[in-house]
Amino acid sequence: MKIRKQYKFEASHRVMNCASTRCSQNIHGHSFIVEVILESGTLDNGDMVMDFGLLKPTVGTLFDWFDHSIMVWSHDDDVMALANTINERVVYMPFNTTAENLSKMFFMCISNILSQTEFKNGETDVTVHAVRVHETATGYAECNDSDIPVGHWKKVGQLAFSHVDPKDAILRVINQEWRFDNPEVIND
């Protein structure tokens, strides 16, 4: 059984090295819509895969950090120099901030959050089936388990958290996957 939860956030970025001059040469914004598709082979005591309310304090907070932010690839020196002077909310990423890379990062972050969620109503084996990141109403990128390198997912999935903190989940996934060493990736 699969369930879907939708999240939204407003953010801007510049996509370096893409074919479109409009996207590669200009900071531009999107009303991002992120679809998180969860699955389980069994239903909990309330006949649900899981209660969506369990996601609000963790996964909901994850997307709130991106709202009204500028997402900056750490290799984009021009935007990095500008971002902090014009915006209080800047998310520094060790990758080009494409919908493809965002869907992969969100997939891994949410998987890590779920692995640390304390289920109390008979939920079992709840996993992330896919994450879709819509930049526009007509286009999205989707990540699923097959997009995560073999062997890598198990290593990321074994990360231990003292508590479920979405910001910590982002930092751990980024550090693990992209070998990013800056502990201050996200500025609140």
SVG drawing of the C-alpha trace seen along z (x, -y; Angstrom):
<svg xmlns="http://www.w3.org/2000/svg" viewBox="-8 -43 43 50">
<polyline fill="none" stroke="black" stroke-width="0.4" points="0.0,0.0 1.3,-3.5 0.4,-6.9 1.3,-10.3 2.0,-13.5 2.6,-16.8 4.8,-19.7 5.4,-23.1 8.1,-25.7 9.2,-28.8 12.9,-29.1 15.3,-30.4 18.5,-29.1 20.7,-29.2 21.4,-26.0 24.9,-26.1 26.1,-24.3 22.6,-23.7 21.7,-24.1 19.3,-27.0 20.9,-30.4 17.8,-31.7 18.4,-29.1 22.2,-29.0 22.8,-32.8 20.0,-34.0 18.8,-33.5 15.2,-32.5 12.5,-31.2 10.0,-28.4 7.0,-27.3 8.4,-23.9 5.9,-21.1 7.4,-17.9 5.5,-14.7 6.6,-12.1 5.3,-8.6 5.5,-6.1 4.8,-2.4 4.3,0.5 3.2,4.1 1.0,3.9 -1.4,1.4 -1.2,0.1 -3.8,0.5 -5.8,-2.4 -5.8,-0.6 -3.3,-3.1 0.3,-2.9 1.0,-5.5 -0.7,-8.6 0.4,-11.7 0.6,-13.6 3.8,-11.7 5.5,-13.5 4.6,-17.1 7.3,-17.8 10.0,-16.2 9.5,-16.0 7.3,-19.2 10.1,-21.0 12.6,-19.7 10.8,-21.6 10.2,-24.7 14.0,-25.3 13.9,-25.7 11.0,-28.1 11.9,-31.6 15.5,-30.6 18.2,-30.9 19.7,-27.5 23.3,-27.9 25.7,-25.3 29.0,-25.8 30.8,-25.9 28.8,-29.0 31.1,-31.7 29.1,-34.6 25.8,-33.6 27.6,-32.6 29.1,-36.1 25.7,-37.7 23.3,-35.4 24.1,-36.4 24.0,-40.1 20.4,-39.9 18.8,-37.0 18.8,-35.8 17.8,-32.3 20.5,-30.6 20.9,-26.9 24.5,-26.0 24.6,-22.7 27.6,-20.7 25.7,-19.9 24.0,-21.7 20.5,-22.5 18.6,-20.7 15.3,-19.0 17.1,-15.7 19.6,-16.3 17.0,-17.8 14.8,-14.7 17.7,-12.4 18.6,-14.4 15.0,-14.6 14.6,-10.8 17.6,-10.0 16.7,-12.6 13.2,-11.3 14.3,-7.7 16.7,-8.5 14.0,-10.4 11.6,-7.4 14.3,-5.0 14.5,-7.0 10.7,-7.6 9.3,-5.8 6.1,-4.1 3.6,-3.3 0.5,-2.1 1.6,1.1 3.3,-0.5 5.8,1.8 8.3,1.5 7.3,-2.0 9.7,-3.1 10.0,-5.9 8.9,-4.6 9.7,-7.8 10.1,-11.6 9.0,-13.9 10.3,-17.5 8.2,-19.7 9.8,-23.0 6.9,-23.9 3.4,-22.7 4.5,-20.7 7.8,-19.2 9.3,-17.2 12.2,-14.9 11.6,-11.7 14.0,-9.6 13.4,-6.1 15.5,-3.5 17.1,-2.4 18.6,-5.9 20.7,-5.4 24.1,-3.7 24.2,-0.1 25.9,0.2 25.7,-3.5 22.0,-3.3 22.7,-0.8 25.5,-2.9 23.4,-6.0 20.4,-4.1 22.5,-3.0 23.3,-6.5 22.1,-6.9 20.4,-10.0 20.0,-10.9 16.7,-12.4 14.9,-13.0 16.1,-16.4 15.5,-17.2 18.4,-19.6 20.7,-16.9 19.2,-14.5 20.1,-16.9 23.6,-17.4 24.3,-13.7 22.9,-12.8 24.9,-15.5 28.1,-14.7 27.7,-11.0 26.6,-11.2 28.5,-14.1 31.4,-14.1 30.7,-17.7 32.7,-18.9 31.1,-22.2 29.0,-21.7 27.1,-25.0 25.4,-24.0 22.1,-25.6 21.7,-29.0 18.5,-29.7"/>
</svg>
